[in-house]
Amino acid sequence: MTTSPANLTTAAAHSQVLTFMIGDATYGVDIPCVQEIRGWSPVTRLPQAPPDVLGVLNLRGTIVPVLDLRLRFGSTNVQYTPITVIVVVSVLSAKGQRDFGMVVDGVSDVIDISAEDVKPAPELGTSATDSCVRGLIAVAGRMVVLLDINLLIGREFPATATDDSIQAA
Amino acid sequence: MTIDLTQFHDAFFDESFEALDSMESALLQLDTGSPDPELINTIFRAAHSIKGGSSTFGFAETASFTHSLETLLGELRDRRLAVTRTISDLLLKSVDVLRTMLGAARAGRPIDMQSVADLQFDIELIIVQRDTGVAASPSPVTSRPHADPAPTRDGAPTAVAAVEWLIELRPGPEFFARGTDPVRIFRELAVLGTLKVSADLTALPSCRDMSPEWCYLSWSLSLLSDAPEAAIREVFEWVNADCSLTITAADPVRAAKPAMPSQPPAPAAFALSAVQPSAAPQAGASQEPGSIRVGVEKIDELINIVGELVITHAMLSQISRSVTGPAADGLRSGMQQLERNMRQLQESVMRVRMLPISVVFSRFPRMVRDLAQRLDKQVELKISGETTELDKTVLEKIGDPLVHLVRNCVDHGVEKPQLRSAAGKSAVGTIHLNASHRGGSIVIEIRDDGRGLDHERILAKARASGLVGPNDALSVDQIQELIFLPGFSTAEVTTDVSGRGVGMDVVRSNIADLHGKIEVHSESGRGSRFVITLPLTLAIVDGLLLAVGDQTYIVPMTSTIESLRLTPSQVTSIADGREVFRFREEYLPIVRLYKSFGLLPRARALHEGLVVVVEGAGRRIGLFVDDLLSQQQVVIKSLETNYGRVPGVAAATILGDGSVALILDVADLIRIASRREAA
């Protein structure tokens, strides 16, 4: 077995990953990033936000943006029902801690992995996912796409939106 | 062996800067009348505490400078020198120099010793001149019981003979651990006269039993000096209370004279404890009774939590309204009680962050005085309402705009004395600075009785620079508004005071950042009046709730003028589908919020919805919305913490039902609308 690239082994040798479903695919994020899992509740729209940024939510007094990962990863048929789930994650960016919610179809499991379980991802062909995938994990014959939250949030929320994004009246 | 003193540096700097502020304000009051001994005492105390701190913390330059300053102040306090303009100028300059020195010391930068040395020389020159009688200013010494010449404090011995003082210093074991350095004390004593020191080593244990941080030494000192006892005690002021200190005069009768000139000689020897009675009121006066220093972030956290509580309460009370059954009445009355308590809690917590506006106003007497002197004008500054309190953040940000406005009043508003006399006005111009509460806002007014705004010249200037078309007719209000445009200045000569064309627009945008507004009212030849309206706090805003489609937006009350329902006949369509309507004397563009924000509205026809006339950055628009919901106070929440800036949106808040609503940035909406117009 060859040694894993250095950037994949920055986490502790053993870690836990929360897996969730989007369509037929299983994705995972590192457990330490996950703040909470909550049911769907209507969000407040943000004017002129990217289509997959649904709006903002009140998370115990903090205003948290909500990103629909399903739209992000190309699903076209998305529905918001009481069983739709928002996974609230938190990353440490240059601006400090940032929280955001990710809409997924459903949460499936928490799995234990070790660093060598994470295999580098091949080119998946869709730029939306390529840019934020940390690697692949094979669990019980299934493939889990491990996401890098930092990359996800870094691309999704520009520091400042520009005025030009406002539509002409 | 000393402990690391740097941990106390911040407190020392904070206190020193405060002391300088109180020194400065006392000096400015001193200038205008006969010297009030209490004021001189205040100044003296401030200088003294800076000196003490500086030498304790090893800022030798500051200590040396304040020592000279203190000597001069001592002369003033004891009325051996009269307060003259030269001296008060010198003292004000000293405040500036000290501020620079302490600022440099805090930032770890080198101090410009040349300017310090120059000033120190000037100060010492005055003292020396008085000693030698060169600048024989008449000293109004009347209360002095002795006719003999006044003794100098630390100069050469004069008529008063030196006295031998016996001093016993028996410190507690923690003497060194508290950062006291006896050598420094001895050195300072040596300045006062001839000093002999002997150390008592009898308490010294063997090396094995010795704790390296403890003090086992005590000292007997003999000082031959003409200094009064108070001066000697002063040296020991920084010695902790756990030391035993005895100061006795070998010849008590003679010693008592200089120490207490206004009292009959005290009988016999007195052995006072280390805490001398006269030091107590001094220390008390320089400290606010019963106050503590608290980090701002702790207060902000508290305010945040209270904000959460307000929202949670609103949520609960909404639920409680739908509750039925036997417990419902009890629940509702409990909720009412909770609401009262909450409101009190909120007000108290907000008040913690509130500071009197005098914090900002206090810099103006000095500034106006200096500026008037430089411009050859006579200006009297009247300040009222300085106890009005407002949020610290607002206070910090309102300083610069106010400085600019006051500076403008002195520079542009108030005329030269000859001109004023010719116009039949008093040669001395008056600038009035006033702050007051009005509803949930604070109103700051800057008024001068100068020449007022010159409408002709403003208009001519605006036409010349292309800000106004050559044929545009403008109302008086509109002309006065022109001064807030970027790049506008009517000053004929650009001075270092003002006239560089940056200013009023910055003033206005700074105030807009605080959710406030500024208006100008001026009468030619009679003066002008600037009125700034600010919210009391940045944590809460009084807002109008608007509905567009299924969304709720909030527009700050300070930005709203009026809301009205338009009939199609009132609206004129102009090119590119843009619409305007007549409001009072002007035509305002209509901005449809659902279009700007890409929403599905319930009302598309103008007569089905409402137009809210809003104002920002001096411009007005009609904002078209579906409906007005209510008016309420909302807690401001940042969108940028977790997301980013959204055009046209200032922040967000959480409504009673727990949902998020966006707070509109009116100035930004107008800017976006006008950019679109220009495109």
Interface residues (C-beta under 8 A of the other chain):
Chain A: P42 V43 T44 R45 L46 P47 Q48 A49 G55 V56 L57 N58 R60 G61 T62 I63 V64 P65 K95 G96 R98 D99 F100 F157 P158 A159 T160 A161 T162 D163 S165 I166 Q167 A168 A169
Chain B: N304 G307 E308 I311 Q551 V591 R592 K595 S596 F597 G598 L599 K637 S638 L639 T641 N642 Y643 G644 R645 V646 P647 G648 V649 A652 I654 G658 S659 V660 A661 L662 R671 I672 A673 R675 R676 A679
